[in-house]
Amino acid sequence: MSSNAADLIRIARDEVGYHEGRSGGHWDNVQKFSPAVAGLEWSQGEAWCATFVAWCAEQSGNGGLFPVTASCAEGVAWFKERGRFTEYPVIGGQVFFGPGGGSHTGICIAYTSSTITTIEGNTNDGGSSEGDGVYLKTRDRRSDWVHGYGIPDFGEGVVLADPAWKDRPGAVYFGQEASADDRPGGGAPSGAAPAADGGDGCEPFPGADFFHDGQNSDVITRMGERLVAEGCSAYAEGPGPEWSEADRESFRNWQHKLGDSGADADGIPGPRQWAALAVPRG
């Protein structure tokens, strides 16, 4: 199984609604995750938010990409030691809460310019760091409660909002919003950028000079179809094979979705932006 955010998120979603045990009329932190994670059996009956993340990682084929610990603080340290910690949201990333990130943790599955969507174990409807089950939560992206995010080294690459990772191999930068549906183009191998040469089943980047008035190509149609699928359409009709101002405006919308601005958002595709769009081969 290739390591990726989608499988991690799918496994985590399947657990939403799960509740720990009760004894003496109270929730007791007894759950199925601690006994199933080698090395964390001792944590049965303890706070289990970090254990839940470790369990999701192992169950989804992402073991080794997340810390195996019941301690949120140790989880923060684990990612920092590997140079894979950020204050910006990461799809499939481990999000840490509270002072120093030591109070609570979960998995980030989507973000907008103002919110993050997470799946968290050992929380409740109010978002407590000591709750009763697995919940889907929406939180303020810029809250002081959100300390930061671990960046898993997914084999297919990672989608994140950190501008410092904008041109790193294996990373796709979506500055404002992203979800589990936003995948690195084609599924690049670990440590490699999404392929731009068509070797991943995607159309190779034809060069910026390709996009000019009078250009007529099926590549432009397929590009437009991808832009429509990404919710970036500026088309009154189409898309079609002839390069138009509507194509340029649609691609500008895509550049903005990636978090680009200024000269990087002029509506003319660049190689990184093209690779992120993952236009299929004809």
C-alpha positions in Angstrom: 0.0 0.0 0.0 1.5 3.4 -1.0 1.6 5.9 1.8 -0.8 8.8 1.2 -3.1 11.2 3.0 -6.3 9.9 1.4 -6.0 6.4 3.0 -5.1 8.0 6.4 -8.2 10.2 6.2 -10.4 7.4 5.1 -9.4 5.3 8.1 -9.9 8.2 10.5 -13.3 9.1 9.0 -14.5 5.5 9.5 -13.9 5.9 13.3 -16.0 9.1 13.7 -18.7 8.3 16.2 -16.6 5.8 18.1 -16.8 6.1 21.9 -14.5 4.9 24.7 -15.9 2.8 27.5 -17.8 3.8 30.6 -17.4 2.6 34.2 -19.0 3.9 37.4 -21.1 6.2 35.3 -18.1 7.9 33.7 -16.1 7.7 30.5 -13.0 5.8 31.3 -10.4 6.2 28.5 -10.7 2.4 27.7 -10.7 2.0 23.9 -9.6 -0.3 21.1 -6.6 1.8 19.9 -4.0 1.3 22.7 -4.0 -2.5 22.6 -3.6 -2.4 18.8 -0.5 -0.3 18.6 2.7 -2.1 19.4 4.5 -0.2 22.2 1.4 1.7 23.3 -0.4 -1.1 25.1 0.5 0.5 28.4 -1.6 3.6 27.5 -4.9 1.8 27.9 -7.0 3.9 30.3 -4.9 7.1 29.6 -5.7 10.1 27.4 -5.6 8.6 23.9 -5.7 11.4 21.2 -2.1 10.8 20.1 -2.6 7.0 20.3 -5.6 7.4 17.9 -3.4 9.2 15.4 -0.7 6.5 15.6 -3.4 3.8 15.1 -4.8 5.5 12.0 -1.2 5.8 10.6 -0.6 2.1 11.0 -4.0 1.0 9.8 -3.7 3.1 6.6 -0.2 2.0 5.6 1.4 5.1 6.9 3.3 3.6 9.8 6.7 5.2 10.2 5.4 8.5 9.0 3.9 9.5 12.4 5.3 9.2 15.9 4.3 6.1 17.9 3.6 7.9 21.2 0.8 8.7 23.6 2.4 12.1 24.3 1.5 15.1 22.2 4.7 16.9 23.3 6.8 14.0 22.1 4.9 14.1 18.8 5.8 17.7 18.3 9.5 16.9 19.0 9.4 13.9 16.6 8.4 16.0 13.7 10.7 18.9 14.6 13.7 16.6 14.8 13.0 15.6 11.2 12.5 19.2 10.0 8.9 18.5 9.2 6.9 20.8 11.4 5.0 24.0 10.4 2.5 26.5 11.7 0.5 26.1 8.4 -2.2 23.5 7.7 -1.2 20.2 6.1 -3.7 17.8 4.5 -3.3 14.5 6.4 -0.9 16.3 8.8 -1.0 15.8 12.6 -2.2 18.9 14.2 -1.2 19.8 17.7 -3.1 22.0 20.2 -2.3 24.0 23.3 0.9 25.5 24.7 3.8 23.9 22.9 1.4 21.6 21.2 1.3 19.4 24.3 -2.4 19.4 25.1 -4.2 17.6 22.3 -3.8 16.3 18.8 -5.7 15.1 15.7 -5.5 14.8 11.9 -6.1 17.8 9.6 -8.3 16.8 6.7 -9.2 20.2 5.1 -8.6 23.9 5.5 -9.9 27.2 4.3 -8.5 30.7 4.8 -10.1 30.9 8.2 -10.8 27.3 9.4 -9.4 23.8 9.7 -11.4 20.6 9.6 -10.0 17.8 11.8 -10.7 14.3 13.0 -9.7 14.0 16.7 -9.8 11.1 19.2 -10.6 11.6 22.9 -12.6 14.8 22.4 -16.3 15.8 22.5 -18.8 18.2 21.0 -17.2 21.1 22.7 -13.7 20.2 21.4 -12.3 19.3 24.8 -8.8 17.8 25.1 -10.2 15.1 27.4 -13.4 13.8 25.9 -15.2 10.6 25.1 -14.8 9.6 21.4 -13.8 10.4 17.9 -15.2 13.5 16.4 -15.1 15.6 13.2 -14.3 19.1 14.2 -14.1 22.6 12.6 -11.8 25.0 14.3 -10.4 28.5 13.8 -7.3 28.2 11.7 -5.6 31.2 13.4 -6.6 30.3 17.0 -3.8 30.5 19.6 -5.0 27.0 20.6 -3.6 25.6 17.3 0.1 25.2 17.9 1.2 23.6 14.6 1.3 20.6 12.3 3.6 17.7 11.6 4.2 17.1 7.9 4.2 13.4 7.0 6.5 12.3 4.3 3.8 10.7 2.2 5.0 8.6 -0.7 2.8 10.5 -3.1 3.8 13.9 -1.8 1.9 16.4 0.5 -0.5 19.2 0.1 0.0 22.1 2.5 -0.2 25.9 3.0 3.3 26.7 4.1 4.9 29.1 1.6 8.4 27.9 2.6 7.5 24.5 1.1 6.2 26.1 -2.2 9.0 24.7 -4.4 10.1 21.7 -2.4 10.1 18.3 -4.1 7.1 16.3 -3.1 5.0 19.3 -2.0 2.0 21.0 -3.5 1.4 24.5 -2.1 -2.3 25.4 -1.7 -2.1 28.6 0.4 -5.8 29.4 1.0 -7.8 26.2 1.0 -7.5 22.4 0.3 -9.1 19.2 1.2 -8.6 15.4 0.9 -9.7 15.7 -2.8 -6.6 17.9 -3.5 -3.9 15.3 -4.3 -0.3 15.7 -5.4 -0.4 15.3 -9.2 -0.2 11.7 -10.3 1.2 10.4 -7.0 4.9 11.1 -7.0 7.3 8.8 -5.3 8.7 9.8 -1.9 11.0 12.8 -2.2 10.1 13.6 -5.8 8.0 16.4 -7.2 4.8 15.6 -9.1 6.0 14.6 -12.5 5.8 17.3 -15.2 7.1 15.1 -18.1 3.9 13.0 -18.5 5.4 10.0 -16.9 2.7 9.9 -14.3 -0.2 9.8 -16.8 -0.4 13.6 -16.9 0.1 16.0 -19.8 3.7 17.3 -19.9 4.0 21.1 -19.4 4.0 22.5 -22.9 5.8 25.7 -21.9 4.5 29.1 -21.1 4.8 30.3 -24.8 2.2 27.6 -25.7 -0.6 29.7 -24.2 -1.2 32.6 -26.6 -4.0 34.0 -28.8 -4.8 31.8 -31.7 -3.5 28.6 -30.1 -5.8 25.7 -30.8 -5.2 22.3 -29.1 -7.0 19.5 -27.3 -4.5 20.2 -24.4 -6.3 23.4 -23.7 -9.7 21.6 -23.6 -8.4 19.1 -21.1 -6.8 21.9 -19.1 -10.2 23.7 -19.0 -12.0 20.5 -17.9 -9.6 20.2 -15.0 -10.1 23.8 -14.0 -13.9 23.3 -14.1 -13.5 20.2 -11.9 -11.4 22.3 -9.4 -14.1 24.9 -9.2 -12.0 27.6 -11.0 -14.2 28.1 -14.1 -14.6 31.5 -15.6 -16.2 30.0 -18.7 -19.6 31.2 -20.0 -19.5 28.2 -22.3 -16.9 25.5 -23.0 -14.1 24.9 -22.3 -12.8 24.4 -25.9 -9.6 23.9 -27.7 -8.8 27.6 -28.6 -6.9 29.6 -26.0 -9.2 32.4 -24.7 -9.4 35.1 -22.1 -11.8 32.7 -20.2 -9.0 30.1 -20.1 -6.6 32.7 -18.7 -9.1 33.9 -16.1 -9.9 30.3 -15.1 -6.2 29.5 -14.7 -5.7 32.7 -12.7 -8.4 31.4 -10.4 -6.4 28.1 -10.0 -3.2 30.2 -9.3 -5.1 32.0 -6.5 -6.4 28.7 -5.2 -2.7 27.6 -4.9 -2.0 30.7 -2.9 -0.1 32.5 -5.7 -0.3 36.2 -6.3 1.3 39.0 -8.3 3.4 37.9 -11.3 2.7 34.3 -10.2 -1.0 34.8 -10.8 -1.1 36.2 -14.3 -3.2 33.5 -15.8 -0.4 31.9 -17.8 0.5 28.4 -16.6 3.9 27.8 -15.0 5.5 24.4 -14.6 4.7 24.0 -10.9 1.1 25.2 -11.3 0.6 22.9 -14.3 2.0 19.9 -12.4 -0.4 20.6 -9.5 -3.4 20.7 -11.9 -2.6 17.2 -13.2 -4.1 17.6 -16.7 -4.6 14.1 -18.0 -2.9 12.9 -21.2 -5.0 12.8 -24.4 
